[in-house]
């Protein structure tokens, strides 16, 4: 073949045993080999036999000598030989007899009959006169468990004494455990297998006392007995103390007896340990069924929750979990469910929270307008707790009724009149306060009324006449105040002083619910007739016909001047009436009133002078002029006319010569 030539060599490896009748204790890895021409070959020969005199490879290529190992590799690089054989062999240990010795009994030695937990102790296994030593194995047992093994490398074939030692630190779990040692002599598969065991050591381990708890939990009514194990060897004497007093562990405990206890135990040593004892019981709720709180005030609701373990407390309102704020408002009012739970049980409690708060702003009530003769309803509503009560303030009349229904107060006006005009105030109140609102009602087609009466409504009294009284009264129950204004009196009845009450303007004044303040004046006049009335000529310079002449009327001590009328007469004919009240001009003068004041309202007695200017004519000659004074005090009735004495005037006539008038020496002739 040319080029690359691939050849396969099958290597057959066998083995030869030098001892007949025995199984060959070797193994080839791999057991057969197939490889390319020129490749490397490697086969491992392994024995499981500890006692042999060597293994080796006998091969046509790269054989080995005898070696004292348990595995040996045959390896050839670049194998090109077609015919190859290799043989792994082992020489078993020489089977010639040797002298062996093995004791029938062995003994176990130890430091002490009892052991303390945590201390180290030594056990000695005494084996006498044993050979060969390298074939001896000593095993240490705790119970049926091997805890330690000793082997020996001494190649001596002569019998020797062996004393292997086990160092051991016991624990409380070793109490009562049996310890022993066993000696084994293994002379191989063809030799005997010998073993012997020592007597057993029954361990006594001293420990404690050891308190096995730091806290104790028990149900209320249970006892402390066996609640906290105390272990120890010797068995400790256990005493429970609470404070400095003995506690009987057989008595049932209540929640009040929970707390810190002390366990005193006496055994190998004395132990004192504090133990926290928890007495478990289910949740208990102590809470009022109804809590009344003032809005925004700090919450002082006291609900106590007991139980161990500490219960989890949850508040529910309308099936929703909530947290109760420190300051309650009206929104927090309602029905609550309180639950408390721990691992033992659950408890629940229902609580009603009532929030007290003052009335809120009044709704629905507004200013209103109604036509006269029609009905009107005013509504007033407010929220509060307790539910507000309503009161109305207005001018009460027979056509107004009040209704209260479903927390709303209504005021019904039937066939509205002028007396329904005014202010209407609704007040909502409860224990926490009040609020009010005022509106105005207007009645179209009606004028406001003032429901007071002045009796008599007009009083005209002569100076120094008989004293009279006038009353300011009302039939209304809505009156708040009723009094006279403008006069000196503390009563609703005023008595007139006819000597001095000249300048008074009496007004009856009242204040009513709804209407407010209204007034009615008293028409009051204290009058005095004149002491005298006289007439005079202002000048006597000329009495010629056709010339002007001034006459003056003097009225003495008359009042009131505004009601005075001056009348002038020529013979029996009225010349000119003069009303002083309406015409205070230059022709009239009033004592104490400046000439420029044309509206002088003096009510006390005064002197009045009235002048007129006349143009003389012959009809005035020898005719009497008079003036009169009259007080117009009442529309229906006039006071008497007080006349002056007559004044006669001589009138001188001019001589008339038609068509000219001549005056001879300026002389005149009486008409």
Protein Blocks (a to p, Z undefined) as FASTA:
>chain_A
ZZjdddddddddddddfbghiacfbdcddfbdcddehiacddddddfbfbdcbdcdddfe
hpacddddfbdcdddehiabfbdcdddddddddfbdcdddddfbdcdddfbfbdcehiac
ddddddehiadfklpccdddehjacfbdcddfbfbfbdcdddddddddddfklgopacdd
dddddebjkbccdddddddddddddehjddfbfbdcddehiafehklccddddddddddd
ehjaccdfkbccdfklgccdddddddfbccdddddddddddddddddfbdcddehiacfb
dcddeddddddddddeehiacdddfbdcfklgccdddddddfkbccdddddddddddddd
dehiacddddehiacdddddddddddddddddddddfkbccddeehiacdddehiafklg
ccdddddddfkbccddddddddehiacdddbddddfbdcddehiacdddddddfbfkbfb
dcdehiacfbfbdcddfklmmmgccddddddehjlpaddddddddddddfbdcdddfbfk
bccehiacddddddehiadfklpccdddehjacfbdcdfkloccfkbccehiafklmbbc
cfbdcdddddddddddfklgopacdddddddfbfkbccdddddddddddddddddddfbd
cdehhiacdZZ
